[in-house]
Amino acid sequence: MWWWILWVVLVVGAVCVVAWLVRDVWRRARRFLRELSKAEGVLSDLSARAAELERLAAADGPVGPVDMSDVPAARARVDERRLETVARRGERRARRHARDAELWGRWERDEL
């Protein structure tokens, strides 16, 4: 006699569980598609940057052999390139330190 109440409760519970599962799958699918569209944008930016880098590499031309007929001039060119490299490294280091200091400041202010 009371079996029909038990079956009604079981059916209603099963419907609720299925509805919750469908809702969860739907939300996860929407999040996945949103991330997929973000990844597509990043991939297009990456391909544009790769094309730009290839264009810049082609514009520089091939690396030729080193002219060692005039050794002091060759050493002067090498020293000049080394100084340029040191300057670039210093600039990058300064930018990195400024970025890190700003990040630590945000961390200490608890803005992250």
Gaussian input, Z-matrix of N, CA and C with variables (Angstrom, degrees):
# hf/3-21g

backbone

0 1
 N
 C     1     B1
 C     2     B2     1     A1
 N     3     B3     2     A2     1     D1
 C     4     B4     3     A3     2     D2
 C     5     B5     4     A4     3     D3
 N     6     B6     5     A5     4     D4
 C     7     B7     6     A6     5     D5
 C     8     B8     7     A7     6     D6
 N     9     B9     8     A8     7     D7
 C    10    B10     9     A9     8     D8
 C    11    B11    10    A10     9     D9
 N    12    B12    11    A11    10    D10
 C    13    B13    12    A12    11    D11
 C    14    B14    13    A13    12    D12
 N    15    B15    14    A14    13    D13
 C    16    B16    15    A15    14    D14
 C    17    B17    16    A16    15    D15
 N    18    B18    17    A17    16    D16
 C    19    B19    18    A18    17    D17
 C    20    B20    19    A19    18    D18
 N    21    B21    20    A20    19    D19
 C    22    B22    21    A21    20    D20
 C    23    B23    22    A22    21    D21
 N    24    B24    23    A23    22    D22
 C    25    B25    24    A24    23    D23
 C    26    B26    25    A25    24    D24
 N    27    B27    26    A26    25    D25
 C    28    B28    27    A27    26    D26
 C    29    B29    28    A28    27    D27
 N    30    B30    29    A29    28    D28
 C    31    B31    30    A30    29    D29
 C    32    B32    31    A31    30    D30
 N    33    B33    32    A32    31    D31
 C    34    B34    33    A33    32    D32
 C    35    B35    34    A34    33    D33
 N    36    B36    35    A35    34    D34
 C    37    B37    36    A36    35    D35
 C    38    B38    37    A37    36    D36
 N    39    B39    38    A38    37    D37
 C    40    B40    39    A39    38    D38
 C    41    B41    40    A40    39    D39
 N    42    B42    41    A41    40    D40
 C    43    B43    42    A42    41    D41
 C    44    B44    43    A43    42    D42
 N    45    B45    44    A44    43    D43
 C    46    B46    45    A45    44    D44
 C    47    B47    46    A46    45    D45
 N    48    B48    47    A47    46    D46
 C    49    B49    48    A48    47    D47
 C    50    B50    49    A49    48    D48
 N    51    B51    50    A50    49    D49
 C    52    B52    51    A51    50    D50
 C    53    B53    52    A52    51    D51
 N    54    B54    53    A53    52    D52
 C    55    B55    54    A54    53    D53
 C    56    B56    55    A55    54    D54
 N    57    B57    56    A56    55    D55
 C    58    B58    57    A57    56    D56
 C    59    B59    58    A58    57    D57
 N    60    B60    59    A59    58    D58
 C    61    B61    60    A60    59    D59
 C    62    B62    61    A61    60    D60
 N    63    B63    62    A62    61    D61
 C    64    B64    63    A63    62    D62
 C    65    B65    64    A64    63    D63
 N    66    B66    65    A65    64    D64
 C    67    B67    66    A66    65    D65
 C    68    B68    67    A67    66    D66
 N    69    B69    68    A68    67    D67
 C    70    B70    69    A69    68    D68
 C    71    B71    70    A70    69    D69
 N    72    B72    71    A71    70    D70
 C    73    B73    72    A72    71    D71
 C    74    B74    73    A73    72    D72
 N    75    B75    74    A74    73    D73
 C    76    B76    75    A75    74    D74
 C    77    B77    76    A76    75    D75
 N    78    B78    77    A77    76    D76
 C    79    B79    78    A78    77    D77
 C    80    B80    79    A79    78    D78
 N    81    B81    80    A80    79    D79
 C    82    B82    81    A81    80    D80
 C    83    B83    82    A82    81    D81
 N    84    B84    83    A83    82    D82
 C    85    B85    84    A84    83    D83
 C    86    B86    85    A85    84    D84
 N    87    B87    86    A86    85    D85
 C    88    B88    87    A87    86    D86
 C    89    B89    88    A88    87    D87
 N    90    B90    89    A89    88    D88
 C    91    B91    90    A90    89    D89
 C    92    B92    91    A91    90    D90
 N    93    B93    92    A92    91    D91
 C    94    B94    93    A93    92    D92
 C    95    B95    94    A94    93    D93
 N    96    B96    95    A95    94    D94
 C    97    B97    96    A96    95    D95
 C    98    B98    97    A97    96    D96
 N    99    B99    98    A98    97    D97
 C   100   B100    99    A99    98    D98
 C   101   B101   100   A100    99    D99
 N   102   B102   101   A101   100   D100
 C   103   B103   102   A102   101   D101
 C   104   B104   103   A103   102   D102
 N   105   B105   104   A104   103   D103
 C   106   B106   105   A105   104   D104
 C   107   B107   106   A106   105   D105
 N   108   B108   107   A107   106   D106
 C   109   B109   108   A108   107   D107
 C   110   B110   109   A109   108   D108
 N   111   B111   110   A110   109   D109
 C   112   B112   111   A111   110   D110
 C   113   B113   112   A112   111   D111
 N   114   B114   113   A113   112   D112
 C   115   B115   114   A114   113   D113
 C   116   B116   115   A115   114   D114
 N   117   B117   116   A116   115   D115
 C   118   B118   117   A117   116   D116
 C   119   B119   118   A118   117   D117
 N   120   B120   119   A119   118   D118
 C   121   B121   120   A120   119   D119
 C   122   B122   121   A121   120   D120
 N   123   B123   122   A122   121   D121
 C   124   B124   123   A123   122   D122
 C   125   B125   124   A124   123   D123
 N   126   B126   125   A125   124   D124
 C   127   B127   126   A126   125   D125
 C   128   B128   127   A127   126   D126
 N   129   B129   128   A128   127   D127
 C   130   B130   129   A129   128   D128
 C   131   B131   130   A130   129   D129
 N   132   B132   131   A131   130   D130
 C   133   B133   132   A132   131   D131
 C   134   B134   133   A133   132   D132
 N   135   B135   134   A134   133   D133
 C   136   B136   135   A135   134   D134
 C   137   B137   136   A136   135   D135
 N   138   B138   137   A137   136   D136
 C   139   B139   138   A138   137   D137
 C   140   B140   139   A139   138   D138
 N   141   B141   140   A140   139   D139
 C   142   B142   141   A141   140   D140
 C   143   B143   142   A142   141   D141
 N   144   B144   143   A143   142   D142
 C   145   B145   144   A144   143   D143
 C   146   B146   145   A145   144   D144
 N   147   B147   146   A146   145   D145
 C   148   B148   147   A147   146   D146
 C   149   B149   148   A148   147   D147
 N   150   B150   149   A149   148   D148
 C   151   B151   150   A150   149   D149
 C   152   B152   151   A151   150   D150
 N   153   B153   152   A152   151   D151
 C   154   B154   153   A153   152   D152
 C   155   B155   154   A154   153   D153
 N   156   B156   155   A155   154   D154
 C   157   B157   156   A156   155   D155
 C   158   B158   157   A157   156   D156
 N   159   B159   158   A158   157   D157
 C   160   B160   159   A159   158   D158
 C   161   B161   160   A160   159   D159
 N   162   B162   161   A161   160   D160
 C   163   B163   162   A162   161   D161
 C   164   B164   163   A163   162   D162
 N   165   B165   164   A164   163   D163
 C   166   B166   165   A165   164   D164
 C   167   B167   166   A166   165   D165
 N   168   B168   167   A167   166   D166
 C   169   B169   168   A168   167   D167
 C   170   B170   169   A169   168   D168
 N   171   B171   170   A170   169   D169
 C   172   B172   171   A171   170   D170
 C   173   B173   172   A172   171   D171
 N   174   B174   173   A173   172   D172
 C   175   B175   174   A174   173   D173
 C   176   B176   175   A175   174   D174
 N   177   B177   176   A176   175   D175
 C   178   B178   177   A177   176   D176
 C   179   B179   178   A178   177   D177
 N   180   B180   179   A179   178   D178
 C   181   B181   180   A180   179   D179
 C   182   B182   181   A181   180   D180
 N   183   B183   182   A182   181   D181
 C   184   B184   183   A183   182   D182
 C   185   B185   184   A184   183   D183
 N   186   B186   185   A185   184   D184
 C   187   B187   186   A186   185   D185
 C   188   B188   187   A187   186   D186
 N   189   B189   188   A188   187   D187
 C   190   B190   189   A189   188   D188
 C   191   B191   190   A190   189   D189
 N   192   B192   191   A191   190   D190
 C   193   B193   192   A192   191   D191
 C   194   B194   193   A193   192   D192
 N   195   B195   194   A194   193   D193
 C   196   B196   195   A195   194   D194
 C   197   B197   196   A196   195   D195
 N   198   B198   197   A197   196   D196
 C   199   B199   198   A198   197   D197
 C   200   B200   199   A199   198   D198
 N   201   B201   200   A200   199   D199
 C   202   B202   201   A201   200   D200
 C   203   B203   202   A202   201   D201
 N   204   B204   203   A203   202   D202
 C   205   B205   204   A204   203   D203
 C   206   B206   205   A205   204   D204
 N   207   B207   206   A206   205   D205
 C   208   B208   207   A207   206   D206
 C   209   B209   208   A208   207   D207
 N   210   B210   209   A209   208   D208
 C   211   B211   210   A210   209   D209
 C   212   B212   211   A211   210   D210
 N   213   B213   212   A212   211   D211
 C   214   B214   213   A213   212   D212
 C   215   B215   214   A214   213   D213
 N   216   B216   215   A215   214   D214
 C   217   B217   216   A216   215   D215
 C   218   B218   217   A217   216   D216
 N   219   B219   218   A218   217   D217
 C   220   B220   219   A219   218   D218
 C   221   B221   220   A220   219   D219
 N   222   B222   221   A221   220   D220
 C   223   B223   222   A222   221   D221
 C   224   B224   223   A223   222   D222
 N   225   B225   224   A224   223   D223
 C   226   B226   225   A225   224   D224
 C   227   B227   226   A226   225   D225
 N   228   B228   227   A227   226   D226
 C   229   B229   228   A228   227   D227
 C   230   B230   229   A229   228   D228
 N   231   B231   230   A230   229   D229
 C   232   B232   231   A231   230   D230
 C   233   B233   232   A232   231   D231
 N   234   B234   233   A233   232   D232
 C   235   B235   234   A234   233   D233
 C   236   B236   235   A235   234   D234
 N   237   B237   236   A236   235   D235
 C   238   B238   237   A237   236   D236
 C   239   B239   238   A238   237   D237
 N   240   B240   239   A239   238   D238
 C   241   B241   240   A240   239   D239
 C   242   B242   241   A241   240   D240
 N   243   B243   242   A242   241   D241
 C   244   B244   243   A243   242   D242
 C   245   B245   244   A244   243   D243
 N   246   B246   245   A245   244   D244
 C   247   B247   246   A246   245   D245
 C   248   B248   247   A247   246   D246
 N   249   B249   248   A248   247   D247
 C   250   B250   249   A249   248   D248
 C   251   B251   250   A250   249   D249
 N   252   B252   251   A251   250   D250
 C   253   B253   252   A252   251   D251
 C   254   B254   253   A253   252   D252
 N   255   B255   254   A254   253   D253
 C   256   B256   255   A255   254   D254
 C   257   B257   256   A256   255   D255
 N   258   B258   257   A257   256   D256
 C   259   B259   258   A258   257   D257
 C   260   B260   259   A259   258   D258
 N   261   B261   260   A260   259   D259
 C   262   B262   261   A261   260   D260
 C   263   B263   262   A262   261   D261
 N   264   B264   263   A263   262   D262
 C   265   B265   264   A264   263   D263
 C   266   B266   265   A265   264   D264
 N   267   B267   266   A266   265   D265
 C   268   B268   267   A267   266   D266
 C   269   B269   268   A268   267   D267
 N   270   B270   269   A269   268   D268
 C   271   B271   270   A270   269   D269
 C   272   B272   271   A271   270   D270
 N   273   B273   272   A272   271   D271
 C   274   B274   273   A273   272   D272
 C   275   B275   274   A274   273   D273
 N   276   B276   275   A275   274   D274
 C   277   B277   276   A276   275   D275
 C   278   B278   277   A277   276   D276
 N   279   B279   278   A278   277   D277
 C   280   B280   279   A279   278   D278
 C   281   B281   280   A280   279   D279
 N   282   B282   281   A281   280   D280
 C   283   B283   282   A282   281   D281
 C   284   B284   283   A283   282   D282
 N   285   B285   284   A284   283   D283
 C   286   B286   285   A285   284   D284
 C   287   B287   286   A286   285   D285
 N   288   B288   287   A287   286   D286
 C   289   B289   288   A288   287   D287
 C   290   B290   289   A289   288   D288
 N   291   B291   290   A290   289   D289
 C   292   B292   291   A291   290   D290
 C   293   B293   292   A292   291   D291
 N   294   B294   293   A293   292   D292
 C   295   B295   294   A294   293   D293
 C   296   B296   295   A295   294   D294
 N   297   B297   296   A296   295   D295
 C   298   B298   297   A297   296   D296
 C   299   B299   298   A298   297   D297
 N   300   B300   299   A299   298   D298
 C   301   B301   300   A300   299   D299
 C   302   B302   301   A301   300   D300
 N   303   B303   302   A302   301   D301
 C   304   B304   303   A303   302   D302
 C   305   B305   304   A304   303   D303
 N   306   B306   305   A305   304   D304
 C   307   B307   306   A306   305   D305
 C   308   B308   307   A307   306   D306
 N   309   B309   308   A308   307   D307
 C   310   B310   309   A309   308   D308
 C   311   B311   310   A310   309   D309
 N   312   B312   311   A311   310   D310
 C   313   B313   312   A312   311   D311
 C   314   B314   313   A313   312   D312
 N   315   B315   314   A314   313   D313
 C   316   B316   315   A315   314   D314
 C   317   B317   316   A316   315   D315
 N   318   B318   317   A317   316   D316
 C   319   B319   318   A318   317   D317
 C   320   B320   319   A319   318   D318
 N   321   B321   320   A320   319   D319
 C   322   B322   321   A321   320   D320
 C   323   B323   322   A322   321   D321
 N   324   B324   323   A323   322   D322
 C   325   B325   324   A324   323   D323
 C   326   B326   325   A325   324   D324
 N   327   B327   326   A326   325   D325
 C   328   B328   327   A327   326   D326
 C   329   B329   328   A328   327   D327
 N   330   B330   329   A329   328   D328
 C   331   B331   330   A330   329   D329
 C   332   B332   331   A331   330   D330
 N   333   B333   332   A332   331   D331
 C   334   B334   333   A333   332   D332
 C   335   B335   334   A334   333   D333

   B1=1.4366
   B2=1.5275
   B3=1.3122
   B4=1.4541
   B5=1.5320
   B6=1.3124
   B7=1.4589
   B8=1.5221
   B9=1.2923
   B10=1.4577
   B11=1.5363
   B12=1.3397
   B13=1.4719
   B14=1.5318
   B15=1.3212
   B16=1.4594
   B17=1.5279
   B18=1.3397
   B19=1.4563
   B20=1.5304
   B21=1.2950
   B22=1.4672
   B23=1.5270
   B24=1.3282
   B25=1.4645
   B26=1.5335
   B27=1.3278
   B28=1.4596
   B29=1.5317
   B30=1.3260
   B31=1.4657
   B32=1.5244
   B33=1.3235
   B34=1.4667
   B35=1.5267
   B36=1.3178
   B37=1.4699
   B38=1.5157
   B39=1.3397
   B40=1.4600
   B41=1.5269
   B42=1.3163
   B43=1.4655
   B44=1.5296
   B45=1.3142
   B46=1.4697
   B47=1.5278
   B48=1.3231
   B49=1.4641
   B50=1.5261
   B51=1.3150
   B52=1.4617
   B53=1.5285
   B54=1.3296
   B55=1.4638
   B56=1.5279
   B57=1.3239
   B58=1.4589
   B59=1.5269
   B60=1.3320
   B61=1.4622
   B62=1.5288
   B63=1.3230
   B64=1.4653
   B65=1.5262
   B66=1.3291
   B67=1.4630
   B68=1.5261
   B69=1.3274
   B70=1.4645
   B71=1.5289
   B72=1.3173
   B73=1.4653
   B74=1.5267
   B75=1.3207
   B76=1.4601
   B77=1.5284
   B78=1.3296
   B79=1.4640
   B80=1.5240
   B81=1.3281
   B82=1.4647
   B83=1.5328
   B84=1.3211
   B85=1.4697
   B86=1.5277
   B87=1.3281
   B88=1.4619
   B89=1.5204
   B90=1.3560
   B91=1.4635
   B92=1.5274
   B93=1.3300
   B94=1.4615
   B95=1.5243
   B96=1.3215
   B97=1.4623
   B98=1.5273
   B99=1.3375
   B100=1.4569
   B101=1.5341
   B102=1.3288
   B103=1.4631
   B104=1.5274
   B105=1.3123
   B106=1.4600
   B107=1.5272
   B108=1.3274
   B109=1.4651
   B110=1.5281
   B111=1.3413
   B112=1.4635
   B113=1.5256
   B114=1.3242
   B115=1.4671
   B116=1.5231
   B117=1.3214
   B118=1.4640
   B119=1.5270
   B120=1.3358
   B121=1.4652
   B122=1.5177
   B123=1.3214
   B124=1.4653
   B125=1.5205
   B126=1.3211
   B127=1.4622
   B128=1.5263
   B129=1.3258
   B130=1.4671
   B131=1.5292
   B132=1.3486
   B133=1.4640
   B134=1.5257
   B135=1.3267
   B136=1.4586
   B137=1.5247
   B138=1.3237
   B139=1.4685
   B140=1.5296
   B141=1.3361
   B142=1.4678
   B143=1.5226
   B144=1.3196
   B145=1.4724
   B146=1.5307
   B147=1.3344
   B148=1.4673
   B149=1.5243
   B150=1.3329
   B151=1.4655
   B152=1.5260
   B153=1.3287
   B154=1.4588
   B155=1.5322
   B156=1.3310
   B157=1.4626
   B158=1.5263
   B159=1.3244
   B160=1.4647
   B161=1.5276
   B162=1.3321
   B163=1.4602
   B164=1.5255
   B165=1.3346
   B166=1.4601
   B167=1.5264
   B168=1.3275
   B169=1.4688
   B170=1.5263
   B171=1.3211
   B172=1.4636
   B173=1.5250
   B174=1.3313
   B175=1.4658
   B176=1.5248
   B177=1.3278
   B178=1.4637
   B179=1.5186
   B180=1.3011
   B181=1.4583
   B182=1.5198
   B183=1.3041
   B184=1.4654
   B185=1.5246
   B186=1.3023
   B187=1.4568
   B188=1.5243
   B189=1.3060
   B190=1.4608
   B191=1.5216
   B192=1.3144
   B193=1.4602
   B194=1.5275
   B195=1.2949
   B196=1.4576
   B197=1.5250
   B198=1.3289
   B199=1.4655
   B200=1.5267
   B201=1.3152
   B202=1.4604
   B203=1.5324
   B204=1.3336
   B205=1.4666
   B206=1.5287
   B207=1.3415
   B208=1.4672
   B209=1.5283
   B210=1.3119
   B211=1.4662
   B212=1.5234
   B213=1.3190
   B214=1.4739
   B215=1.5312
   B216=1.3229
   B217=1.4701
   B218=1.5235
   B219=1.3328
   B220=1.4667
   B221=1.5181
   B222=1.3338
   B223=1.4717
   B224=1.5245
   B225=1.3177
   B226=1.4653
   B227=1.5276
   B228=1.3492
   B229=1.4728
   B230=1.5257
   B231=1.3268
   B232=1.4671
   B233=1.5230
   B234=1.3217
   B235=1.4675
   B236=1.5239
   B237=1.3367
   B238=1.4673
   B239=1.5287
   B240=1.3226
   B241=1.4682
   B242=1.5259
   B243=1.3247
   B244=1.4691
   B245=1.5188
   B246=1.3302
   B247=1.4631
   B248=1.5280
   B249=1.3298
   B250=1.4655
   B251=1.5228
   B252=1.3252
   B253=1.4643
   B254=1.5197
   B255=1.3263
   B256=1.4647
   B257=1.5261
   B258=1.3335
   B259=1.4652
   B260=1.5237
   B261=1.3482
   B262=1.4672
   B263=1.5206
   B264=1.3241
   B265=1.4689
   B266=1.5169
   B267=1.3295
   B268=1.4627
   B269=1.5187
   B270=1.3340
   B271=1.4680
   B272=1.5205
   B273=1.3335
   B274=1.4668
   B275=1.5209
   B276=1.3257
   B277=1.4610
   B278=1.5250
   B279=1.3341
   B280=1.4628
   B281=1.5257
   B282=1.3407
   B283=1.4698
   B284=1.5186
   B285=1.3539
   B286=1.4616
   B287=1.5233
   B288=1.3356
   B289=1.4614
   B290=1.5306
   B291=1.3250
   B292=1.4690
   B293=1.5210
   B294=1.3344
   B295=1.4612
   B296=1.5214
   B297=1.3259
   B298=1.4623
   B299=1.5221
   B300=1.3345
   B301=1.4649
   B302=1.5237
   B303=1.3261
   B304=1.4707
   B305=1.5216
   B306=1.3265
   B307=1.4602
   B308=1.5189
   B309=1.3286
   B310=1.4661
   B311=1.5243
   B312=1.3309
   B313=1.4648
   B314=1.5177
   B315=1.3263
   B316=1.4674
   B317=1.5178
   B318=1.3329
   B319=1.4659
   B320=1.5273
   B321=1.3220
   B322=1.4628
   B323=1.5238
   B324=1.3303
   B325=1.4648
   B326=1.5194
   B327=1.3253
   B328=1.4651
   B329=1.5222
   B330=1.3337
   B331=1.4584
   B332=1.5162
   B333=1.3187
   B334=1.4610
   B335=1.4971
   A1=111.56
   A2=117.84
   A3=121.02
   A4=112.26
   A5=116.18
   A6=119.80
   A7=112.11
   A8=118.13
   A9=119.89
   A10=111.11
   A11=118.28
   A12=121.01
   A13=109.68
   A14=115.26
   A15=119.85
   A16=110.40
   A17=117.65
   A18=120.98
   A19=111.50
   A20=117.98
   A21=120.86
   A22=110.08
   A23=116.71
   A24=120.77
   A25=110.25
   A26=117.22
   A27=120.71
   A28=111.71
   A29=116.96
   A30=120.50
   A31=110.45
   A32=117.83
   A33=120.81
   A34=109.98
   A35=117.00
   A36=120.31
   A37=111.55
   A38=116.93
   A39=120.27
   A40=110.67
   A41=117.37
   A42=120.82
   A43=110.31
   A44=117.18
   A45=120.42
   A46=111.26
   A47=117.09
   A48=120.69
   A49=110.30
   A50=117.65
   A51=120.67
   A52=110.34
   A53=117.51
   A54=120.57
   A55=110.23
   A56=117.08
   A57=120.67
   A58=110.93
   A59=117.38
   A60=120.96
   A61=111.59
   A62=117.10
   A63=120.67
   A64=110.01
   A65=116.84
   A66=120.62
   A67=111.04
   A68=116.89
   A69=121.32
   A70=111.00
   A71=117.02
   A72=120.73
   A73=110.19
   A74=117.49
   A75=121.22
   A76=110.95
   A77=117.44
   A78=120.96
   A79=111.24
   A80=116.32
   A81=119.54
   A82=110.95
   A83=116.75
   A84=120.21
   A85=110.44
   A86=117.64
   A87=120.50
   A88=111.36
   A89=116.76
   A90=120.07
   A91=111.08
   A92=116.02
   A93=120.31
   A94=110.79
   A95=117.55
   A96=120.61
   A97=111.51
   A98=117.06
   A99=120.69
   A100=110.21
   A101=116.65
   A102=120.35
   A103=111.26
   A104=116.42
   A105=120.20
   A106=110.84
   A107=117.15
   A108=119.52
   A109=110.55
   A110=117.68
   A111=119.94
   A112=110.41
   A113=116.30
   A114=120.39
   A115=110.61
   A116=117.00
   A117=120.38
   A118=110.62
   A119=116.15
   A120=119.95
   A121=112.11
   A122=116.19
   A123=120.14
   A124=110.32
   A125=116.58
   A126=120.19
   A127=111.36
   A128=117.46
   A129=119.33
   A130=110.58
   A131=117.41
   A132=120.03
   A133=110.94
   A134=115.69
   A135=120.51
   A136=111.35
   A137=116.93
   A138=119.06
   A139=110.80
   A140=117.35
   A141=119.87
   A142=110.34
   A143=116.40
   A144=120.28
   A145=110.67
   A146=117.04
   A147=120.34
   A148=110.44
   A149=117.34
   A150=120.30
   A151=110.75
   A152=116.33
   A153=120.00
   A154=110.93
   A155=116.61
   A156=119.89
   A157=111.51
   A158=117.16
   A159=119.92
   A160=110.84
   A161=116.25
   A162=120.25
   A163=110.22
   A164=116.98
   A165=120.14
   A166=111.59
   A167=116.57
   A168=119.94
   A169=110.50
   A170=116.99
   A171=120.07
   A172=110.89
   A173=117.18
   A174=120.61
   A175=111.22
   A176=117.75
   A177=120.49
   A178=111.66
   A179=116.68
   A180=120.40
   A181=111.14
   A182=115.05
   A183=118.60
   A184=111.13
   A185=115.12
   A186=121.04
   A187=107.85
   A188=115.88
   A189=120.44
   A190=111.45
   A191=115.80
   A192=119.39
   A193=110.66
   A194=115.82
   A195=121.67
   A196=108.84
   A197=115.09
   A198=120.37
   A199=108.41
   A200=116.19
   A201=120.92
   A202=112.06
   A203=117.31
   A204=119.09
   A205=110.91
   A206=116.27
   A207=120.76
   A208=107.53
   A209=117.05
   A210=122.32
   A211=112.38
   A212=121.74
   A213=119.30
   A214=112.79
   A215=117.84
   A216=120.17
   A217=110.40
   A218=117.30
   A219=120.67
   A220=110.30
   A221=116.55
   A222=119.57
   A223=110.73
   A224=117.35
   A225=120.59
   A226=110.50
   A227=116.67
   A228=119.55
   A229=110.85
   A230=116.46
   A231=120.24
   A232=109.98
   A233=117.09
   A234=120.09
   A235=111.18
   A236=116.40
   A237=120.18
   A238=110.74
   A239=116.60
   A240=120.46
   A241=111.02
   A242=116.26
   A243=119.20
   A244=110.95
   A245=117.15
   A246=120.09
   A247=110.97
   A248=116.97
   A249=120.06
   A250=110.72
   A251=116.29
   A252=120.36
   A253=110.73
   A254=116.89
   A255=120.68
   A256=109.94
   A257=117.54
   A258=120.86
   A259=110.70
   A260=116.95
   A261=119.76
   A262=110.80
   A263=116.42
   A264=119.46
   A265=111.01
   A266=116.48
   A267=119.84
   A268=111.79
   A269=116.69
   A270=119.99
   A271=110.95
   A272=116.07
   A273=119.31
   A274=110.75
   A275=116.39
   A276=120.39
   A277=110.27
   A278=117.60
   A279=121.10
   A280=110.61
   A281=117.04
   A282=119.42
   A283=111.01
   A284=116.04
   A285=119.59
   A286=110.78
   A287=117.76
   A288=120.35
   A289=110.87
   A290=117.47
   A291=120.28
   A292=110.46
   A293=116.36
   A294=120.02
   A295=110.84
   A296=116.78
   A297=120.17
   A298=111.55
   A299=117.07
   A300=120.05
   A301=110.42
   A302=116.51
   A303=119.60
   A304=110.59
   A305=116.29
   A306=120.11
   A307=111.00
   A308=117.36
   A309=119.97
   A310=110.58
   A311=116.79
   A312=119.17
   A313=111.61
   A314=116.28
   A315=119.22
   A316=110.57
   A317=116.30
   A318=120.28
   A319=110.00
   A320=116.89
   A321=120.30
   A322=111.32
   A323=117.41
   A324=120.53
   A325=111.68
   A326=116.18
   A327=123.26
   A328=111.00
   A329=116.23
   A330=121.15
   A331=112.12
   A332=117.50
   A333=119.26
   A334=111.14
   D1=-41.17
   D2=-179.77
   D3=-90.11
   D4=1.93
   D5=-178.64
   D6=-64.82
   D7=-34.27
   D8=-178.67
   D9=-65.23
   D10=-31.68
   D11=176.51
   D12=-67.08
   D13=-42.99
   D14=178.17
   D15=-60.51
   D16=-44.59
   D17=-179.51
   D18=-66.71
   D19=-37.38
   D20=177.38
   D21=-63.58
   D22=-44.17
   D23=178.82
   D24=-62.97
   D25=-42.96
   D26=179.12
   D27=-63.65
   D28=-43.43
   D29=-179.70
   D30=-66.32
   D31=-44.14
   D32=178.91
   D33=-63.18
   D34=-41.45
   D35=177.45
   D36=-62.88
   D37=-42.52
   D38=179.09
   D39=-63.99
   D40=-41.16
   D41=178.15
   D42=-63.01
   D43=-40.76
   D44=178.23
   D45=-63.73
   D46=-43.31
   D47=179.59
   D48=-64.27
   D49=-43.64
   D50=179.19
   D51=-64.21
   D52=-41.13
   D53=178.94
   D54=-62.94
   D55=-42.11
   D56=178.59
   D57=-63.80
   D58=-42.47
   D59=178.93
   D60=-63.90
   D61=-42.96
   D62=179.09
   D63=-62.98
   D64=-43.24
   D65=178.74
   D66=-62.33
   D67=-42.19
   D68=179.88
   D69=-64.75
   D70=-44.36
   D71=178.54
   D72=-64.03
   D73=-40.47
   D74=179.20
   D75=-62.41
   D76=-44.16
   D77=179.45
   D78=-65.00
   D79=-41.86
   D80=178.84
   D81=-65.10
   D82=-38.36
   D83=178.87
   D84=-65.16
   D85=-41.04
   D86=177.94
   D87=-63.78
   D88=-43.46
   D89=177.58
   D90=-62.67
   D91=-40.77
   D92=179.42
   D93=-62.71
   D94=-44.68
   D95=179.78
   D96=-66.05
   D97=-35.15
   D98=176.93
   D99=-64.16
   D100=-45.35
   D101=178.05
   D102=-66.33
   D103=-34.33
   D104=178.23
   D105=-64.92
   D106=-39.18
   D107=177.84
   D108=-68.64
   D109=-36.33
   D110=175.14
   D111=-63.25
   D112=-42.57
   D113=179.68
   D114=-63.40
   D115=-35.54
   D116=177.84
   D117=-63.97
   D118=-41.80
   D119=177.35
   D120=-63.72
   D121=-42.50
   D122=178.68
   D123=-64.45
   D124=-39.99
   D125=179.53
   D126=-65.12
   D127=-38.86
   D128=177.93
   D129=-67.30
   D130=-39.33
   D131=175.70
   D132=-62.63
   D133=-40.70
   D134=179.98
   D135=-64.55
   D136=-42.15
   D137=179.74
   D138=-67.74
   D139=-36.07
   D140=176.98
   D141=-65.15
   D142=-41.85
   D143=179.17
   D144=-66.24
   D145=-39.48
   D146=178.34
   D147=-63.82
   D148=-40.70
   D149=177.90
   D150=-64.35
   D151=-39.83
   D152=178.29
   D153=-64.26
   D154=-42.35
   D155=179.13
   D156=-66.23
   D157=-37.87
   D158=176.36
   D159=-64.07
   D160=-39.90
   D161=178.53
   D162=-64.13
   D163=-42.73
   D164=178.96
   D165=-65.93
   D166=-38.37
   D167=178.67
   D168=-66.05
   D169=-37.91
   D170=178.88
   D171=-70.37
   D172=-31.90
   D173=-179.55
   D174=-70.22
   D175=-31.27
   D176=179.40
   D177=-68.62
   D178=-28.67
   D179=-179.83
   D180=83.79
   D181=170.84
   D182=-178.65
   D183=-71.86
   D184=155.76
   D185=178.43
   D186=-82.57
   D187=124.11
   D188=-178.00
   D189=-90.26
   D190=174.14
   D191=178.90
   D192=-70.75
   D193=155.24
   D194=-179.47
   D195=-80.40
   D196=130.96
   D197=178.54
   D198=-86.61
   D199=107.55
   D200=-178.24
   D201=-104.37
   D202=16.68
   D203=179.96
   D204=-68.35
   D205=-32.97
   D206=177.27
   D207=-116.12
   D208=93.04
   D209=-173.12
   D210=-62.47
   D211=-46.07
   D212=-179.70
   D213=-61.69
   D214=-37.89
   D215=178.03
   D216=-67.93
   D217=-39.04
   D218=178.18
   D219=-64.17
   D220=-42.13
   D221=178.02
   D222=-64.52
   D223=-37.55
   D224=178.18
   D225=-63.79
   D226=-41.28
   D227=177.60
   D228=-64.09
   D229=-41.94
   D230=179.33
   D231=-63.72
   D232=-43.70
   D233=178.82
   D234=-63.04
   D235=-38.58
   D236=177.92
   D237=-62.96
   D238=-44.22
   D239=178.24
   D240=-63.24
   D241=-39.63
   D242=178.78
   D243=-63.15
   D244=-41.38
   D245=177.96
   D246=-63.80
   D247=-40.05
   D248=176.65
   D249=-62.16
   D250=-41.76
   D251=179.22
   D252=-63.98
   D253=-43.72
   D254=178.78
   D255=-61.93
   D256=-41.11
   D257=179.21
   D258=-64.07
   D259=-43.44
   D260=178.35
   D261=-62.43
   D262=-42.71
   D263=178.75
   D264=-62.02
   D265=-40.47
   D266=178.49
   D267=-63.23
   D268=-41.06
   D269=178.03
   D270=-64.05
   D271=-44.34
   D272=178.90
   D273=-63.37
   D274=-41.52
   D275=179.53
   D276=-62.54
   D277=-42.53
   D278=179.50
   D279=-64.13
   D280=-42.32
   D281=177.69
   D282=-63.04
   D283=-41.99
   D284=-179.73
   D285=-64.74
   D286=-42.28
   D287=179.65
   D288=-64.98
   D289=-39.38
   D290=177.69
   D291=-64.78
   D292=-42.61
   D293=178.61
   D294=-63.89
   D295=-43.31
   D296=179.56
   D297=-65.29
   D298=-40.00
   D299=178.75
   D300=-63.71
   D301=-40.69
   D302=178.40
   D303=-65.27
   D304=-40.30
   D305=179.38
   D306=-65.42
   D307=-43.73
   D308=178.34
   D309=-63.87
   D310=-36.91
   D311=176.64
   D312=-62.69
   D313=-42.64
   D314=177.07
   D315=-64.85
   D316=-37.54
   D317=179.77
   D318=-64.76
   D319=-43.52
   D320=-179.16
   D321=-68.04
   D322=-32.94
   D323=177.19
   D324=-81.63
   D325=-2.50
   D326=177.86
   D327=62.20
   D328=45.93
   D329=178.13
   D330=-97.91
   D331=-4.07
   D332=-179.21
   D333=-85.42

